[in-house]
Amino acid sequence: MSTSQKSMNKNNLSKPGLTVHCIVRNEDRFIWFALQSVLPYTSKIFVYDTGSNDNTVSIIRSIKNPKIIFEEKGIKSPADLVRLRQEQIDRTDTDFFMLLDGDEVWPKRSIEKLLESLNVMPKEKIAVYCRTRNAIGDVYHYLPENA
């Protein structure tokens, strides 16, 4: 049995709901918007900063919500990112989790549709893919879907 399978069995992912996993570095332009876009729909959000030298950390700390579990983590290699992802999985106790980039802002209807699909998803499904809109420069300008 793999480490991730053991982790999943250990947690049993028994609580209904959605946990968000977010690993960031230098995302001060979008992190507030990204977290706010999913916050009302999640049980908790694990946010790990890997060494920002902009305002990312202060912006995350300014969001006073007990759902946000924020930690500063140092990384030295790509393997450290794998370790951080595994740590977030190990700490997850909800039925579902999602990965959120620090510049990924979810429109309200999209996150609602995601949650609706999770409620009817057969338990043997292991992944859901959602289309995204990629911002250009700010949260009001987007690449076309075919880009």
C-alpha positions as CSV (number, residue, x, y, z in Angstrom):
1,M,0.0,0.0,0.0
2,S,1.4,3.4,-1.0
3,T,2.0,6.2,1.5
4,S,-0.9,8.2,0.0
5,Q,-3.2,5.2,0.3
6,K,-2.2,4.8,3.9
7,S,-2.8,8.5,4.5
8,M,-6.3,8.3,2.9
9,N,-7.2,5.2,5.0
10,K,-5.8,6.8,8.2
11,N,-8.0,9.9,7.7
12,N,-11.0,8.0,6.3
13,L,-12.0,11.4,5.0
14,S,-15.1,11.0,7.0
15,K,-16.5,14.6,7.4
16,P,-18.6,15.9,4.6
17,G,-17.3,19.0,3.0
18,L,-14.3,20.4,1.1
19,T,-10.9,21.3,2.3
20,V,-8.7,23.6,0.2
21,H,-4.9,23.1,-0.2
22,C,-3.0,26.2,-1.3
23,I,0.8,26.5,-1.6
24,V,1.9,30.0,-2.4
25,R,4.9,32.2,-3.0
26,N,4.8,35.9,-4.0
27,E,1.1,36.0,-4.8
28,D,0.2,39.4,-3.3
29,R,-1.7,40.6,-6.4
30,F,-4.3,37.8,-6.3
31,I,-4.1,35.8,-3.0
32,W,-6.8,37.8,-1.2
33,F,-9.2,37.3,-4.2
34,A,-8.3,33.6,-4.5
35,L,-9.0,32.8,-0.8
36,Q,-12.1,35.0,-0.6
37,S,-13.6,33.2,-3.7
38,V,-13.6,29.8,-2.0
39,L,-13.8,30.7,1.7
40,P,-17.6,30.6,2.1
41,Y,-17.8,27.1,0.5
42,T,-15.0,25.3,2.4
43,S,-14.6,23.6,5.8
44,K,-11.0,24.7,6.0
45,I,-8.1,26.1,3.9
46,F,-4.5,25.0,4.4
47,V,-2.3,27.8,3.1
48,Y,1.4,27.3,3.1
49,D,3.8,30.1,2.1
50,T,7.1,28.9,0.7
51,G,9.2,32.1,1.1
52,S,7.4,35.1,-0.2
53,N,9.3,38.4,-0.3
54,D,6.3,40.5,-1.2
55,N,3.1,41.3,0.8
56,T,1.6,37.8,0.4
57,V,2.1,36.8,4.1
58,S,0.6,40.0,5.5
59,I,-2.4,39.8,3.2
60,I,-3.1,36.2,4.2
61,R,-2.7,37.1,7.9
62,S,-5.1,40.1,7.4
63,I,-8.0,37.6,6.6
64,K,-9.3,36.8,10.0
65,N,-11.2,33.6,9.5
66,P,-10.7,30.4,11.6
67,K,-11.1,28.3,8.4
68,I,-7.7,29.5,7.2
69,I,-4.8,27.5,8.6
70,F,-1.7,29.4,7.6
71,E,1.9,28.4,8.0
72,E,5.2,29.6,6.6
73,K,7.2,26.7,5.2
74,G,10.7,26.8,3.8
75,I,11.5,24.8,0.8
76,K,14.9,23.9,-0.7
77,S,14.0,21.5,-3.5
78,P,11.1,20.4,-5.7
79,A,10.8,17.3,-3.4
80,D,9.9,19.7,-0.6
81,L,6.7,20.7,-2.6
82,V,5.7,17.1,-2.8
83,R,6.2,16.8,1.0
84,L,4.1,19.8,1.6
85,R,1.3,18.5,-0.6
86,Q,1.4,15.2,1.2
87,E,1.3,17.0,4.6
88,Q,-1.9,18.8,3.5
89,I,-3.5,15.5,2.4
90,D,-2.5,13.9,5.7
91,R,-4.2,16.8,7.6
92,T,-7.4,16.7,5.5
93,D,-10.4,15.1,7.2
94,T,-13.2,16.0,4.8
95,D,-14.6,13.9,2.0
96,F,-13.0,16.1,-0.7
97,F,-10.1,18.5,-1.2
98,M,-9.1,20.8,-4.0
99,L,-5.9,22.5,-5.0
100,L,-6.1,26.2,-5.2
101,D,-3.3,28.3,-6.8
102,G,-2.6,31.7,-5.2
103,D,-3.8,33.4,-8.4
104,E,-6.9,31.2,-8.9
105,V,-10.1,33.1,-8.4
106,W,-13.3,31.1,-8.5
107,P,-16.5,32.7,-9.8
108,K,-19.4,32.0,-7.4
109,R,-21.4,30.0,-9.9
110,S,-18.4,27.8,-10.7
111,I,-17.6,26.8,-7.1
112,E,-21.3,26.2,-6.6
113,K,-21.4,23.9,-9.6
114,L,-18.4,22.1,-8.3
115,L,-20.0,21.5,-5.0
116,E,-23.2,20.3,-6.6
117,S,-21.2,17.8,-8.7
118,L,-19.4,16.5,-5.6
119,N,-22.7,15.8,-3.9
120,V,-23.8,13.4,-6.6
121,M,-20.3,12.0,-7.6
122,P,-19.9,8.2,-7.2
123,K,-17.4,7.5,-4.4
124,E,-15.1,5.6,-6.8
125,K,-14.4,8.9,-8.7
126,I,-11.0,10.3,-7.6
127,A,-10.8,13.5,-9.5
128,V,-12.9,16.4,-10.9
129,Y,-11.6,18.8,-13.5
130,C,-13.0,22.3,-13.8
131,R,-12.4,24.8,-16.5
132,T,-10.8,28.0,-15.4
133,R,-10.4,31.6,-16.5
134,N,-6.9,33.0,-16.5
135,A,-6.5,36.6,-15.4
136,I,-4.2,38.9,-17.3
137,G,-2.7,41.6,-15.1
138,D,-5.7,42.0,-12.8
139,V,-8.9,40.1,-11.8
140,Y,-11.0,42.0,-14.4
141,H,-9.3,40.9,-17.6
142,Y,-9.1,37.3,-18.8
143,L,-7.6,35.2,-21.5
144,P,-10.2,33.7,-23.9
145,E,-11.1,30.1,-23.1
146,N,-9.4,28.8,-26.3
147,A,-6.0,30.4,-25.3
